[in-house]
Amino acid sequence: MLFIGLAMLLAGANYLVESSVAIAQRAKLSNFIIGLTIVGIGTSSPEMLISVSSALQGHGDMSLGNVVGSNICNILLILGLTAAISPFKIERNTLKRDIPFNIFTSLFLILLCLDSIIFSSTNSLSRIDGFILICAFAGYMWYTLKTNKTPEEYEESASSSLSGKPLWITLSVVAVSLGVLLAGGQIFLDSTVALARQWGMSEAVISLTIVAVGTSLPELVTSIIAAVKGNAQLALGNALGSCIFNALLIIGLSSAISPFEIIGFNIADFIMLISSAILVYFTAFTLGKCKVDRAEGIIFVIIYAAYTAYLLLQ
């Protein structure tokens, strides 16, 4: 059931991305913005569905663990593999706006969690915390679209198998793919919780590893394909957009719908989250090259492998 749910997640996410890119092209959005918004949000749909379902069913630590683990995976594994396949440059506008905001987002989420753990009698993220995160996401999206560069300012261009299709066909694909994602997310969540209990592992560890990597597969596949095609800006936007979407909107909605307790986490998880966000920023400035090269990408992947081993050996 785990693999059936995962297959439905991947199929639904794939067609959701294809249809989203086709719609974005009609709106003449830049390639990086397509990755940051449409593709980033589309490929994060599994995290959204699983995290919201987890919160509704009282598995708050899985909801938070899914996001923390997915964001670490997005930066270290996905961007690492992307750079290892095809080193990519980072636009200066991305260095000034999107990467720093991802660092801020990670730090802000950590501060909310620590505040809830230290000062809250319930050790939980409240509905107020959720609404604050949602407002932060809305503000970021508004500013990003307002400062959007035109596609002509980028050499790369995103492609979709649905490009040129009638609008009603594209919208139908969006609706069907969302339905498949919804069903697959529920199946995947139920089977993962069952496995966590059978293996005697905490749900936090399972969500930080198996669930995080499983729900990040759409981002991983999309980014690798983009790298192979020489479309690195789409891959970069996809990873950053997913991280920001996960930390702000997914956790925001989860806690706004049903406040959940923060249990099963240690300081190492939060340190890795903020460190991975900062690592991209400093790597881009190495020798003033504004680029992530192949060797640095491999280092990212090695760090992620070491972190995963640490979690499993706890």
Stockholm file with secondary structure:
# STOCKHOLM 1.0

chainA/1-314         MLFIGLAMLLAGANYLVESSVAIAQRAKLSNFIIGLTIVGIGTSSPEMLISVSSALQGHGDMSLGNVVGSNICNILLILGLTAAISPFKIERNTLKRDIPFNIFTSLFLILLCLDSIIFSSTNSLSRIDGFILICAFAGYMWYTLKTNKTPEEYEESASSSLSGKPLWITLSVVAVSLGVLLAGGQIFLDSTVALARQWGMSEAVISLTIVAVGTSLPELVTSIIAAVKGNAQLALGNALGSCIFNALLIIGLSSAISPFEIIGFNIADFIMLISSAILVYFTAFTLGKCKVDRAEGIIFVIIYAAYTAYLLLQ
#=GR chainA/1-314 SS CHHHHHHHHHHHHHHHHHHHHHHHHHTTCCHHHIIIIIIHHHHTHHHHHHHHHHHHTTCHHHHHHHHHHHHHIIIIIIIHHHHHHSCEECCHHIIIIIHHHHHHHHHHHHHHHHHHHHHCTTCEECHHHHHHHHHHHHHHHHHHHHTCCCGGGCSCCCCCTTTTSCHHHHHHHHHHHHHHHHHHHHHHHHHHHHHHHHHTCCHHHHIIIIIHHHHHHHHHHHHHHHHHTTCHHHHHHHHHHHHHIIIIIIHHHHHHHSCEECCSCCHHHHHHHHHHHHHHHHHHTGGGCCEECHHHHHHHHHHHHHHHHHHHTC
#=GC SS_cons         CHHHHHHHHHHHHHHHHHHHHHHHHHTTCCHHHIIIIIIHHHHTHHHHHHHHHHHHTTCHHHHHHHHHHHHHIIIIIIIHHHHHHSCEECCHHIIIIIHHHHHHHHHHHHHHHHHHHHHCTTCEECHHHHHHHHHHHHHHHHHHHHTCCCGGGCSCCCCCTTTTSCHHHHHHHHHHHHHHHHHHHHHHHHHHHHHHHHHTCCHHHHIIIIIHHHHHHHHHHHHHHHHHTTCHHHHHHHHHHHHHIIIIIIHHHHHHHSCEECCSCCHHHHHHHHHHHHHHHHHHTGGGCCEECHHHHHHHHHHHHHHHHHHHTC
//
